[in-house]
Amino acid sequence: MVPAGSAGRSKGEEPLELVRFAVAVDVMPKDGISDPQGQTIERALPSLGFSDVHDVRVGKRIELEVDAPDAETAGAIVRAACVRFLANPVIEEFQVHVAEPVGGPA
């Protein structure tokens, strides 16, 4: 993980040029974990004419922008944030999606 503000450089090295990346994180309950929101939605859908919909699961999507020297580092920063704060790795799984850089240098 790259500490905030260091951009992965050692003392005396030139600072890396940072680029701002758009990153999305999809967080879902792990298989076998109770999903009361999904169950509630699944029970309501037939009365709304959607009787062919099954196995509803509800998660969350988190969108953020990250300053990093490259997409791989941006993804690593966000994965570390997921493990520590954005997701509960005991009951949730997550996927990190790094998009092309947003605009010019950060």
N, C-alpha and C positions, 0 to 999 in steps of 0.2 A: 504494500500500500504506500502511496506517495503522501507524506505529511502535507497538510495544508500550507501553501506558500512556498514550499521548497522546490516543487516541480521536478523532483527526482535528481537533484544535482548535489554534488559534494562541495565542500568548502573550496573556493578558489576556481571552480569551473564556471564557464559562461552559462548564464541562465538559458534554459530551453525555451523556445518560442511556444507559447501555449495557444491552442485553438479551442474554440467553444463547440462542444458536441451536444446535440439533442439526444437524450437518453430516455427510454421508456422502460418501466419495470412492470411486469404482470405478476401479480401475487394471487395464488389460488390455494384453497385448503388441500392438504394432502389427501390421497385416496384413503378412505376408511375413516376420515375425520367428519364428525357431524357438521352439517351445513344447514342450520335452521332457516336462513334466508332463502336458500335454494329450494328447500322443501316447501316453504310457504308459497313461493312463486309457482312451483310445479303443481301444487294443489289448486291454485287459483286459475291457471291457464285453461283447463277444460271448460270452465264456466264462461270464458271469454272467446270460446270457439277454437282453441288451440289444443285439441285433444291428442294430436300427434307428437307433441313435444314431451320429452322425457329426460330424466337425469340432469336436472337443472343444478348448476353450481354457481355460486356467486363469489367473485373475487374483487380485486381492486387493481387499478392501473395508476401508476405514479409516473408523471412526466417531469423531467428536470433537465437543466443544462449544466454541463461540467466543463471546466477549463482543464485541458490536459495536452500533453505533447502529441498524443496519437490516440486513435480509437481504442486500441488494446488497453492502454492505461486508463482511459475514461471508463471502460467497462469494468476494469479491476477496482477502481475507486467506488463505483456504484455497487458492485457485488459485495464489497466490504461493508458498505453502508446498509445493504440489505440484511446481512448476517447480524450486524450489531443493532439495527434500529428499524429499518423499513419493513421487515418481515419477521415472523416468528418461526425460525427454522424447525422447531419442534412439531408444529402443526401445519405449516405452510411451505409451499415450494414457490420458487420465483424464477422468472426468465428475464434477462437483461437484453434490451435491444438498443444498440448504438447506431444512430443515423449518421448521415454525412454531416460535416461541420456546418455550423450555423454562422453565416457571414464570414468575416475575416478573422484575424488574430484576436485573441481574448484581451 
